Amino acid sequence: MNILITGAGGQLGRDCIHIMQDDHNLRGYTSRRLDITSLEKVQREVAIVHPDIIINCAAYTAVDNCETEQDGCRAVNEQGAANLAEACAAADCRLIHISTDYVFDGNKPVPEPYTEQDPVSPLSAYGKSKLAGEQAIEGTMDNFLILRTAWLYGMEGKNFLKTMLRLSVANPKRTMRVVNDQYGSLTWTMTLARQIKKVLASDLTGLVHATAENYSTWFAGAEYFLQTMNVEFSLEPCTSQEYPTPAHRPTNSILANNRLKEHGLHVMQNWQQDIDDFVTLYRDDLLQEANL
């Protein structure tokens, strides 16, 4: 299939290219190569490439910055999604769009997960912009798959686990306080890319959840990762109130991958297995980067 991938310079976009390049004809676009906030540019590129599928990994993901940079946030997360949907609808092209757990308020009692049928109520500017993007797609076309995920990490770019490693390597004796009352599923972008590849051959449409199985807190996830990396570290759990951030984050970000399982398409694995595999594959590279 001819596949156009937006956000190809990010951790998920790069892993999608790595996983799919042997089986499909891929065109990967960074934001510099394709500005999805411009409908004209999106339409022009679709006319050139004639994709069967567009995978939209592009997003404004600086959650705290979204609170003060709401115009830029909405331009990418809402208008960009709307532009891709309009271009796909006109070209009879399928759209796979990556969304987020932040469309929920997180008030469900832990460990009850959020399903695809649960009502949405985002707390942050980021979550509101991503929900608006979902709604723009749903109102524009039928042949779409909105894939909600959470707590992503990979080898490319910045993420929570790599930050924990960098700080630990720089000063192993320094005790870092990590939030221990927010719950979710650390999800490796390589596994998510495999999941996206799996749904390519299906006719599944609508809304699906795709995160790693089971859950942890940020503290427990960081602790497990650093132990698996076999580095010296010092962590201390704290509450969200003790570590305030500009954006209000959901307490419960646990998602249930119900529809993928119902359709026999589920390939996501336990979050600890994801970390084990991630470290096995990249430990030396991670340490080298952390020491730069």
N, C-alpha and C positions, 0 to 999 in steps of 0.2 A: 504493500500500500504506500501511497504518497502521503507522508505525514509532515506537517509543519508544527514545530515546537517553539513556542514563545518562552521567554525566560530561560533560554538555553545556557546562559552563563551562570545560573544559580545551581545550588546543590542538587535539587530534584531534576532540573532540566538536563544537567550533565549526566546524571545517572540514567535518565531515560534514554539519552543518546547512546550511552555505553551498553545498555541492555537491549536496545531495539535495532541498532545499526546493521547487524548482520542479516536481519529478516525483512527490513523495510527500507524504502527510499526516504531518508530524512532530510529535512531542511531546518536547521536550528538557528534561531534569531535571538540575539541579545537585545536589550532595550535600545542600544545605539543603532542597531541595524534595522529594527522595526519598532516604531513608536505606536503602541496599540491605542494610545489616547487620540490618535488621528484616524478617523474612519476612512478618509481618502487613502492614506498610506496602507491601511489594512486591506482595503478592497483592491488596491493595485497589486499588492503582493499575492493575494489569493488568486487574482487573475493570471499572474505569471506562473505560480507553482501548481495550480489546480489540485490542491490537496484533497484526499479522501477524508482525512481527519485533521483537525487542529487540536493539539494538546496545549492548553494554556497554563503554563507554570509561572507566568509573569505576575508579580504582585508587589505592592508596596507593603513590606512586612515589618518595618520599624515601628512596632506597636506603640511604644511610648511617644515617638515623634509624631505619630498620627494625631495625637491630641492637639498639637499646635500647628500641624501642617495638613489640615483637613482637606484643603483644596487639592493638593498633590496626591494625597491618599485616595480620595474619591475619583480623581481623574484616572488613575490606574485601575483601582479595584472595582469601581462601578462602571465608569464610562468605557474603560478598556474592554471589560467583559461585554458590555452592550455592543461595542463596535465589532468585536469578534463574532458575536451572535448574529448580528445583522449581515455581516459578510458571509457567514456560513449558511444562513437561511437562503440568501440569494444564489449561492453557488451549490446548493444541495450537498453540503459538507457537514460531517458530524463534528460536534464540539465536545471535548472532554476538558472540563474546567476544574481547577483545584481550589477548594474552599477550606473552611476552618471550623474548629470547635468553638471559636469565639463568637459564633452566631447565637450561642446559648448563654444564659445568665449564670449557669453553674450552681443553681440553688437546689438541684436534686440531691437527696441524701446519698452520701458516699456509702457503698460502692455501686449504687444503682446507675447504670449507664444511660446515656442519651441514645435514642433510636432515631431513625429517619423520620418517624411520624411525630416526634415531639415538637411542641411549639417553640419558636425561636424568640429570643429577647436579648439582643446583644447589649453589653455594658459599655463598650469602648468605641471610640471613633473608628478604629480598625475593624472591629466586629460589625459595626453598622455599615461600613463601606463594602465589606465582603458579602453581607446579606443583600445589600442593594444590587451587587453584581449578580448574585444568584437570581434575584427577582427579575432583573433585566433579561437574563437568558431565558428564564421560564416564560416570560411574556413575549418573546421574539420568535422562538423556534421550538420544534418538537424533538428533533434528533440530537439530543444533548445528554451528557452524563456529568452531573455535578458531584465531585468526589471530595467529601469533607475529611480532612486529616488533622493531625495535631502533633505538637512537640517534635518537629522534624530536626534531624541532624544528619550530616553526611561529611564527606571529605573536603568538599569545596566550600570556600567562604567561611563565615563566622556562624557559630551556634553555641548553645549553652554548654554542651559537653567539652568542646574545644576550649572555651573560656575557662572552665574549671581546671582543665589540664594545664593550660598556660600559666594560670595563677599558682597552681600547686608546684609546678616545676620551678617557677621563678622564686618562690619562697615557701618551701615545704613546712616551715614552722609557723607560718602565719595561719591563724584560724579563720576560715571563711564561714560566714553565716549564710545558710541556704534555707529557703522557704520550705516548710514541712507540713503545710496545711492546704496546699493546692494539689489536686490529684489528676493524673492523666497518664497517657501511654507514650513514652519516648519511642519515636518511630524512625527507623533508618530509611533514608531516601532510596537506597538500593532495593530494599524489599518493596517499598511503595512503587518504584519503577517497574518491578516485576509484576506487581498487581495491576498496574495500568496496562502493561503488555498483555496480560491475561484477558482483560476486558475488551481489548481491541477486536478480537475475533468474535465477540458476542454481539447480540443486538440489544443489550441492556441499556435502558434509558432512564432518565429521571435522576433521583438523588440517592447516593450511596455513602456510607461511612467506611473509611479505610484507615485504621490505625493499628499499631501493634496490639497483640492480645495482652490482657491483664493490665495492671496499672501500678504506679508508684507515686510518691511525691517527688518534687524536684530534689529534695535532700537525699532520699533513698536512691534515686536514679544516679545522682552525682557520685554517691558513695560506692555504688556497685560498679560504675564505670572506672573510677580511679583505682579501686581494688583490682579490677580486671586488667587494667593497664600496668599494675604492679609498680606504682610510684608512691613515694611518701606524700602524705597529705594530712591536713587537719581541717575537719568540717564540724560545724555546730548548727543544729537545727534552730530555726526561728519561725515566728508567725508572719503572716502577710502584714499585719499591723506594725510589726517591728521592722519590716523591710518595704516601706511604701514606694509605689511607683506612680508615675503620672497617669497611666492607664489602669483601669480597674479590671483585673483578671478573674475569670471564673474560678470558683473553688473546686468545682467538679467538671473536669474536661474529659471524662471517660466516655468514649463512644463505643457503641455496639455495632459490629459489622454485619448486621442481620441480613441485608439484601444480598450481599456477596455470597453469604453462606446459603441462603435460600436458592440461589441460582447456580450453585456449584462452581463458583468462580473464585472462592476465597483462597488466597495464598499468604496472607499476613501471618506472622509468627509471634511468639512470646517476646516481650520487650527485652528480656534478659538474653534470649537467644540472639536477638538482633545485635545487642552490644557485644556478645561473645564473638559473633561473626565479623562485626566491624573491627574489633581489636585484632583478631587473628589476621585480617587482611591488611590493616593499615597501621599497626602499632608503631613500627619504625618511622613511617612517614609522619604520624601524629607527633611523636617525640621530637623529630627533627624540626617540624614547624613550630612546636611549642618553645623550642630553644632559640628561635630566631630573634 
